[in-house]
Amino acid sequence: MNTFTLFKEGLFFKCYNEDAMVFAKLVKPYKVSTKYVKNIGADVLSLGFPVSESEKGKLTFDSISEKPGAVKFDAGSDKVTFSLKEDLKQGFDNWCEAMAKEHAVLYNNKTDISLPAISDPCGKALPAILRLQKNTSNAFSFLSV
């Protein structure tokens, strides 16, 4: 069966890559961040929200489960796994490419649409896009969902 997982990391629940896509598209469009992870030699996309959101009832596991049509969820001390009826993780590369296009990089006060060819949109192209940013505080602005 297909699943997506939220990992409890300190005061936050986080999900990664395809799981972040499922969450952002179907549950709540939180901001997606990227970080290069040297051990795997690739960028990892992540999305997170405070544990207090679920504790206060603003984003319950039942409501998270309902939106992508999960048949059940298992909540452990360090993660929550949602069992999905169908594979909702297809199209990850297209989603990454669409995110990059939707939030085109602003460069020299104009939109630069001549981004590097994106054959692996969530892998090696993101660092090239980030290097185009002059203002490092806005380096991830194109990823906000």
Backbone hydrogen bonds in HBPLUS format (Angstrom, degrees):
<---DONOR---> <-ACCEPTOR-->    atom                        ^
c    i                          cat <-CA-CA->   ^        H-A-AA   ^      H-
h    n   atom  resd res      DA  || num        DHA   H-A  angle D-A-AA Bond
n    s   type  num  typ     dist DA aas  dist angle  dist       angle   num
A0084-LEU N   A0002-ASN O   2.62 MM  82  5.20 165.0  1.64 149.2 153.6     1
A0004-PHE N   A0082-PHE O   2.99 MM  78  5.35 142.9  2.13 140.9 152.1     2
A0082-PHE N   A0004-PHE O   2.85 MM  78  5.35 178.4  1.85 165.2 165.7     3
A0006-LEU N   A0080-VAL O   2.86 MM  74  5.16 164.3  1.89 152.7 157.5     4
A0080-VAL N   A0006-LEU O   2.78 MM  74  5.16 154.2  1.84 150.7 159.2     5
A0007-PHE N   A0014-LYS O   2.70 MM   7  5.15 171.0  1.70 157.9 156.3     6
A0014-LYS N   A0007-PHE O   2.76 MM   7  5.15 154.6  1.82 143.2 151.6     7
A0008-LYS N   A0078-ASP O   2.80 MM  70  4.94 169.2  1.81 127.3 130.5     8
A0009-GLU N   A0012-PHE O   2.74 MM   3  5.31 164.1  1.76 161.8 166.9     9
A0012-PHE N   A0009-GLU O   3.18 MM   3  5.31 160.7  2.22 116.6 121.9    10
A0051-VAL N   A0011-LEU O   2.83 MM  40  5.52 167.9  1.84 135.2 136.5    11
A0013-PHE N   A0049-PHE O   2.85 MM  36  5.55 165.2  1.88 166.7 168.0    12
A0049-PHE N   A0013-PHE O   3.00 MM  36  5.55 150.0  2.09 151.4 161.0    13
A0015-CYS N   A0047-LEU O   2.95 MM  32  5.55 152.6  2.03 155.9 164.2    14
A0047-LEU N   A0015-CYS O   3.04 MM  32  5.55 147.3  2.15 154.7 160.1    15
A0019-ASP N   A0016-TYR O   2.92 MM   3  5.32 130.6  2.17 153.1 141.4    16
A0020-ALA N   A0016-TYR O   3.38 MM   4  4.91 149.1  2.48  90.6  95.9    17
A0017-ASN N   A0045-LEU O   2.82 MM  28  4.83 158.5  1.86 134.1 138.0    18
A0020-ALA N   A0017-ASN O   2.96 MM   3  5.17 119.3  2.34 102.8 118.3    19
A0021-MET N   A0017-ASN O   3.01 MM   4  6.39 149.9  2.10 151.2 160.6    20
A0022-VAL N   A0018-GLU O   2.99 MM   4  6.33 161.6  2.03 151.4 154.8    21
A0023-PHE N   A0019-ASP O   2.99 MM   4  6.20 165.9  2.01 149.3 153.1    22
A0024-ALA N   A0020-ALA O   2.84 MM   4  5.96 172.5  1.85 153.3 155.8    23
A0025-LYS N   A0021-MET O   2.90 MM   4  5.92 160.8  1.93 153.5 158.7    24
A0026-LEU N   A0022-VAL O   2.93 MM   4  5.78 159.9  1.97 147.6 153.5    25
A0027-VAL N   A0023-PHE O   2.81 MM   4  4.89 149.9  1.90 131.9 140.6    26
A0028-LYS N   A0023-PHE O   3.02 MM   5  6.22 150.6  2.11 145.9 155.2    27
A0030-TYR N   A0028-LYS O   2.74 MM   2  5.73 139.0  1.91 109.8  97.2    28
A0033-SER N   A0046-SER O   2.81 MM  13  5.28 164.9  1.84 158.4 161.5    29
A0046-SER N   A0033-SER O   2.80 MM  13  5.28 154.3  1.86 146.6 152.7    30
A0035-LYS N   A0044-VAL O   3.02 MM   9  5.39 144.2  2.16 136.4 147.4    31
A0044-VAL N   A0035-LYS O   2.81 MM   9  5.39 154.1  1.87 140.2 147.4    32
A0037-VAL N   A0042-ALA O   2.91 MM   5  5.73 177.7  1.91 152.0 152.1    33
A0040-ILE N   A0037-VAL O   3.24 MM   3  5.85 136.5  2.45 112.0 121.5    34
A0041-GLY N   A0037-VAL O   2.88 MM   4  5.88 124.9  2.19 143.1 159.1    35
A0041-GLY N   A0038-LYS O   3.14 MM   3  4.74 133.3  2.37  90.0 103.4    36
A0053-GLU N   A0050-PRO O   3.01 MM   3  5.60 154.2  2.08 113.2 120.1    37
A0054-SER N   A0051-VAL O   3.03 MM   3  5.71 132.1  2.27 116.6 126.4    38
A0055-GLU N   A0051-VAL O   3.10 MM   4  6.40 160.9  2.13 148.2 154.2    39
A0056-LYS N   A0052-SER O   2.84 MM   4  5.77 152.4  1.91 145.4 150.0    40
A0058-LYS N   A0053-GLU O   2.89 MM   5  5.18 125.2  2.19 161.0 174.1    41
A0059-LEU N   A0053-GLU O   3.01 MM   6  5.44 146.5  2.13 126.7 125.2    42
A0057-GLY N   A0054-SER O   3.14 MM   3  5.01 152.5  2.22  97.5 105.8    43
A0064-ILE N   A0060-THR O   2.93 MM   4  6.24 158.4  1.98 151.2 157.9    44
A0065-SER N   A0061-PHE O   2.82 MM   4  5.87 157.1  1.87 144.0 150.7    45
A0066-GLU N   A0062-ASP O   2.98 MM   4  6.14 147.9  2.09 142.4 150.6    46
A0067-LYS N   A0063-SER O   3.36 MM   4  6.52 158.9  2.41 148.3 150.5    47
A0070-ALA N   A0065-SER O   2.85 MM   5  4.98 151.8  1.93 166.1 161.3    48
A0069-GLY N   A0066-GLU O   3.10 MM   3  5.01 145.4  2.22  99.8 110.1    49
A0071-VAL N   A0083-SER O   2.74 MM  12  5.76 141.7  1.89 154.9 167.8    50
A0083-SER N   A0072-LYS O   2.89 MM  11  5.47 163.8  1.92 150.7 156.3    51
A0074-ASP N   A0081-THR O   2.82 MM   7  5.25 154.1  1.89 146.0 154.5    52
A0081-THR N   A0074-ASP O   2.95 MM   7  5.25 159.2  1.99 145.4 147.0    53
A0076-GLY N   A0079-LYS O   2.78 MM   3  5.31 167.4  1.79 169.8 172.1    54
A0095-TRP N   A0091-GLY O   2.89 MM   4  6.10 150.2  1.98 149.6 158.5    55
A0096-CYS N   A0092-PHE O   2.95 MM   4  6.26 158.9  2.00 153.7 158.7    56
A0097-GLU N   A0093-ASP O   3.00 MM   4  6.23 161.1  2.04 148.6 153.7    57
A0098-ALA N   A0094-ASN O   2.87 MM   4  6.03 156.0  1.92 145.3 152.2    58
A0099-MET N   A0095-TRP O   2.90 MM   4  6.14 151.9  1.98 147.4 154.9    59
A0100-ALA N   A0096-CYS O   3.07 MM   4  6.35 159.7  2.11 148.7 153.5    60
A0101-LYS N   A0097-GLU O   2.99 MM   4  6.26 157.2  2.04 148.9 155.3    61
A0102-GLU N   A0098-ALA O   2.79 MM   4  5.85 162.6  1.82 150.2 155.7    62
A0103-HIS N   A0099-MET O   3.09 MM   4  6.13 154.2  2.16 146.0 151.8    63
A0112-ASP N   A0105-VAL O   3.06 MM   7  5.86 172.3  2.06 176.2 177.9    64
A0107-TYR N   A0110-LYS O   2.86 MM   3  5.52 170.7  1.87 165.4 162.3    65
A0110-LYS N   A0107-TYR O   3.16 MM   3  5.52 149.0  2.26 109.0 117.7    66
A0123-GLY N   A0120-ASP O   2.89 MM   3  5.24 163.9  1.91 121.3 125.2    67
A0128-ALA N   A0125-ALA O   3.07 MM   3  5.27 118.0  2.47 102.2 117.4    68
A0129-ILE N   A0125-ALA O   3.03 MM   4  6.36 153.3  2.10 153.8 162.0    69
A0130-LEU N   A0126-LEU O   2.87 MM   4  6.12 161.8  1.90 158.8 163.8    70
A0131-ARG N   A0127-PRO O   2.98 MM   4  6.19 145.6  2.10 143.3 151.8    71
A0132-LEU N   A0129-ILE O   3.03 MM   3  5.31 140.2  2.20 102.7 114.2    72
A0133-GLN N   A0130-LEU O   3.09 MM   3  5.43 151.5  2.17 107.0 115.3    73
A0138-ASN N   A0135-ASN O   2.91 MM   3  5.61 155.2  1.97 120.6 128.1    74
A0139-ALA N   A0136-THR O   3.15 MM   3  4.82 167.1  2.17 104.1 105.9    75
A0141-SER N   A0138-ASN O   3.03 MM   3  5.10 163.5  2.05 111.0 116.3    76
A0143-LEU N   A0140-PHE O   2.92 MM   3  5.53 159.0  1.97 119.8 126.7    77
A0144-SER N   A0141-SER O   3.33 MM   3  5.57 157.8  2.38 106.2 112.1    78
